[in-house]
Amino acid sequence: MALSSGLRLLRDDVRAIFRNDPAARNLAEVLLYPGLHAVLLHRLANALWRREVPFLPRLISQLSRFFTGIEIHPGARVGRGFFIDHGMGVVIGETAEIGNWVMLYQGVTLGGTGKQQGKRHPTLEDNVVVGVGASVLGAITIGAGARVGGGAVVVKNVPPHATAIGVPARVVATRDPATGESRRTEQLPDPEAEMLRGLRAKVLELEARMTDLEDTTQTHHVEHHLSYDALPASLWRTLDDDRGDEEYMLGAGI
């Protein structure tokens, strides 16, 4: 019975790799994956840990860390179909609980936030994906089907089928599990769009100022600079009376 259960776990772990990694071409290559080695060694260490075997579970855990770069505490609970892609730098704490068909990328930390006893590491429900370098800290729950973005620091619960990103992480989208359609819950900042909108507003402002300046200039010209033909005849008589036969050269700006 135990052998049959172990073989089913191995089958699901291998199946998870083929399902999630397009680079997995054949079984021979998959059997070389360090993530698979780490998961299989952890299952052995965890079985001994639950039977309260001293020393040996920690030894297996440290050997696994040395050869794979993945550190999983023997006390962590891991479901079937667990896939660690590449895996270097992954750390999983003692009271972490991982559901079925969960996927972690390299550099992920499932850690605690203090030295308290009892449950102090996160719970990842089924079909969760945690991106590169993300840290999920404390006794929080990442709901089924949720996604955690690369580099995020998660310190609060994430609802099922939600996407959380940022530092600290916040939910930015939810996904309908039936249709797979995503719906944004907040608008992310777009510096380039903001810059373009600012430039457009400035151009419109300058165009309006140019139009006002042209109108003002035209009005001033009409009001204060009469054309030659529009000069009144009385002006000529006044000039003739004052200057006699002196000739005047009148410019266009009079």
C-alpha positions as CSV (number, residue, x, y, z in Angstrom):
1,M,0.0,0.0,0.0
2,A,2.8,2.4,0.9
3,L,4.7,1.5,-2.2
4,S,1.6,2.0,-4.4
5,S,1.0,5.4,-2.8
6,G,4.6,6.5,-3.3
7,L,4.5,5.5,-6.9
8,R,1.4,7.6,-7.5
9,L,3.1,10.5,-5.9
10,L,6.1,10.1,-8.1
11,R,3.8,9.8,-11.2
12,D,2.0,13.0,-10.3
13,D,5.3,14.9,-9.6
14,V,6.6,13.9,-13.0
15,R,3.3,14.7,-14.6
16,A,3.4,18.2,-13.0
17,I,6.7,18.9,-14.7
18,F,5.4,17.9,-18.2
19,R,2.3,19.9,-17.6
20,N,4.1,23.1,-16.5
21,D,7.5,23.1,-18.3
22,P,7.5,23.3,-22.1
23,A,11.2,22.4,-22.0
24,A,10.4,19.0,-20.6
25,R,10.8,16.8,-23.7
26,N,11.1,13.2,-22.3
27,L,11.2,11.3,-19.1
28,A,15.0,10.9,-19.1
29,E,15.5,14.7,-19.0
30,V,12.8,15.1,-16.4
31,L,14.5,12.7,-14.1
32,L,17.5,15.0,-14.0
33,Y,15.5,18.0,-12.7
34,P,16.9,19.2,-9.4
35,G,13.3,20.3,-8.4
36,L,12.2,16.7,-8.7
37,H,15.1,15.4,-6.7
38,A,14.4,17.9,-3.9
39,V,10.7,16.9,-3.8
40,L,11.4,13.2,-3.7
41,L,14.0,13.6,-1.0
42,H,11.7,15.8,1.0
43,R,8.9,13.1,0.8
44,L,11.4,10.6,2.3
45,A,12.5,13.1,5.0
46,N,8.9,14.0,5.8
47,A,7.9,10.4,6.2
48,L,10.7,9.9,8.7
49,W,9.9,13.2,10.5
50,R,6.3,12.2,11.0
51,R,7.5,8.9,12.6
52,E,9.7,11.1,14.9
53,V,12.9,9.5,13.7
54,P,15.7,11.6,15.1
55,F,18.5,13.3,13.1
56,L,18.0,11.4,9.8
57,P,15.3,13.7,8.4
58,R,17.5,16.8,8.9
59,L,20.4,15.0,7.4
60,I,18.4,14.1,4.3
61,S,17.2,17.7,4.1
62,Q,20.7,19.1,4.3
63,L,22.0,16.7,1.7
64,S,19.1,17.7,-0.6
65,R,20.0,21.4,0.0
66,F,23.7,20.8,-0.8
67,F,23.0,18.9,-4.1
68,T,19.9,20.9,-5.4
69,G,20.1,24.4,-3.8
70,I,16.6,23.9,-2.5
71,E,15.9,23.9,1.2
72,I,12.7,22.2,2.4
73,H,12.3,21.6,6.1
74,P,11.4,18.0,6.8
75,G,8.3,19.1,8.7
76,A,6.7,21.0,5.7
77,R,3.6,19.3,4.3
78,V,3.6,19.0,0.5
79,G,0.8,17.7,-1.7
80,R,0.9,15.8,-4.9
81,G,2.0,17.2,-8.2
82,F,4.4,19.7,-6.6
83,F,6.8,21.3,-9.1
84,I,9.8,23.6,-8.4
85,D,11.0,25.0,-11.7
86,H,14.8,25.4,-11.7
87,G,14.6,25.9,-7.9
88,M,17.9,27.4,-6.9
89,G,17.4,29.4,-3.7
90,V,13.9,28.1,-2.7
91,V,13.3,28.0,1.0
92,I,10.3,26.3,2.6
93,G,9.8,26.5,6.4
94,E,8.8,23.9,8.9
95,T,5.1,24.6,9.2
96,A,4.4,25.5,5.6
97,E,1.6,23.6,4.0
98,I,1.5,23.1,0.2
99,G,-1.6,21.8,-1.6
100,N,-1.8,19.8,-4.8
101,W,-0.4,20.9,-8.2
102,V,1.4,23.9,-6.8
103,M,4.3,25.4,-8.7
104,L,7.2,27.5,-7.4
105,Y,9.9,29.3,-9.4
106,Q,13.5,29.9,-8.3
107,G,14.2,32.0,-5.3
108,V,10.8,31.6,-3.6
109,T,10.7,31.8,0.2
110,L,7.8,30.4,2.2
111,G,9.0,31.8,5.6
112,G,8.0,33.1,9.0
113,T,7.9,36.6,10.4
114,G,9.2,36.0,13.9
115,K,10.2,33.4,16.5
116,Q,6.8,32.4,17.7
117,Q,5.9,28.8,18.2
118,G,3.2,26.8,16.3
119,K,1.9,27.7,12.9
120,R,4.2,30.4,11.5
121,H,4.6,29.7,7.8
122,P,2.2,30.1,4.9
123,T,-0.4,27.7,3.5
124,L,-0.6,27.4,-0.3
125,E,-3.8,25.8,-1.4
126,D,-4.3,23.8,-4.6
127,N,-3.0,25.1,-8.0
128,V,-1.1,28.1,-6.7
129,V,1.7,29.6,-8.7
130,V,4.4,31.7,-7.0
131,G,6.8,33.7,-9.2
132,V,10.5,34.2,-9.2
133,G,12.0,35.6,-6.0
134,A,8.7,36.1,-4.3
135,S,8.5,35.9,-0.5
136,V,5.4,34.6,1.3
137,L,5.7,35.3,5.0
138,G,3.8,34.4,8.1
139,A,0.8,32.1,8.8
140,I,-1.2,33.4,5.9
141,T,-3.2,31.6,3.2
142,I,-2.8,31.8,-0.5
143,G,-6.2,30.7,-1.9
144,A,-6.7,28.0,-4.5
145,G,-5.7,29.0,-8.0
146,A,-4.0,32.2,-6.9
147,R,-1.0,33.7,-8.5
148,V,1.9,35.6,-6.8
149,G,4.0,37.8,-9.1
150,G,7.8,37.7,-9.2
151,G,9.5,39.7,-6.5
152,A,6.4,40.2,-4.5
153,V,6.4,40.2,-0.7
154,V,3.1,38.7,0.6
155,V,2.2,39.3,4.2
156,K,-1.6,39.1,4.0
157,N,-4.0,36.5,2.8
158,V,-4.6,36.3,-1.0
159,P,-8.2,35.3,-2.1
160,P,-8.7,32.3,-4.4
161,H,-8.1,32.9,-8.1
162,A,-6.5,36.3,-7.4
163,T,-3.2,37.8,-8.6
164,A,-1.0,39.6,-6.1
165,I,2.0,41.7,-7.0
166,G,4.2,44.4,-5.4
167,V,5.9,45.2,-2.1
168,P,3.9,44.7,0.0
169,A,1.8,42.6,-2.3
170,R,-1.7,43.7,-3.2
171,V,-4.4,42.0,-5.3
172,V,-4.6,43.6,-8.8
173,A,-6.7,41.0,-10.6
174,T,-9.1,38.1,-10.2
175,R,-9.7,35.2,-12.5
176,D,-12.9,33.3,-13.3
177,P,-11.9,29.6,-12.9
178,A,-14.7,28.5,-15.2
179,T,-13.7,30.7,-18.2
180,G,-10.2,31.7,-17.3
181,E,-11.0,35.4,-18.0
182,S,-9.2,37.9,-15.8
183,R,-10.7,41.1,-14.4
184,R,-8.5,44.0,-13.1
185,T,-9.3,45.3,-9.6
186,E,-7.0,48.3,-9.8
187,Q,-5.3,50.4,-12.3
188,L,-1.5,50.0,-12.3
189,P,0.6,53.2,-12.7
190,D,1.9,53.8,-16.3
191,P,4.7,56.3,-16.2
192,E,5.1,56.5,-20.0
193,A,1.4,57.1,-20.5
194,E,1.4,59.8,-17.8
195,M,4.4,61.5,-19.5
196,L,2.6,61.5,-22.9
197,R,-0.6,62.9,-21.4
198,G,1.5,65.7,-19.8
199,L,3.2,66.5,-23.1
200,R,-0.1,66.6,-24.9
201,A,-1.6,68.9,-22.3
202,K,1.4,71.2,-22.6
203,V,1.2,71.4,-26.4
204,L,-2.5,72.2,-26.2
205,E,-1.8,75.0,-23.7
206,L,0.9,76.5,-25.9
207,E,-1.4,76.3,-29.0
208,A,-4.1,78.2,-27.0
209,R,-1.6,80.8,-25.9
210,M,-0.3,81.3,-29.5
211,T,-3.8,81.8,-30.7
212,D,-4.5,84.4,-28.1
213,L,-1.3,86.2,-28.9
214,E,-2.1,86.2,-32.6
215,D,-5.6,87.6,-31.9
216,T,-4.2,90.3,-29.6
217,T,-1.6,91.3,-32.2
218,Q,-4.2,91.5,-35.0
219,T,-6.5,93.6,-32.9
220,H,-3.7,96.0,-31.9
221,H,-2.7,96.4,-35.5
222,V,-6.3,97.2,-36.6
223,E,-6.9,99.7,-33.8
224,H,-3.6,101.6,-33.8
225,H,-2.0,101.3,-37.2
226,L,-4.2,102.7,-40.0
227,S,-3.4,101.9,-43.5
228,Y,-2.3,104.8,-45.9
229,D,-5.6,105.0,-47.7
230,A,-7.5,105.2,-44.4
231,L,-5.8,108.3,-43.1
232,P,-8.3,111.2,-42.8
233,A,-8.0,114.3,-45.2
234,S,-7.9,116.6,-42.2
235,L,-4.6,115.2,-41.3
236,W,-3.1,116.3,-44.6
237,R,-4.5,119.8,-44.2
238,T,-3.0,120.1,-40.7
239,L,0.3,119.0,-41.9
240,D,0.3,121.4,-44.8
241,D,-0.7,124.3,-42.5
242,D,2.1,123.5,-40.1
243,R,4.9,122.8,-42.4
244,G,4.0,124.6,-45.6
245,D,5.5,123.0,-48.7
246,E,7.7,120.6,-46.7
247,E,7.2,117.0,-47.9
248,Y,6.5,114.3,-45.5
249,M,7.4,110.7,-46.0
250,L,4.6,108.7,-44.4
251,G,5.3,105.1,-43.5
252,A,2.9,102.3,-43.6
253,G,2.8,102.3,-39.8
254,I,1.1,105.7,-39.4
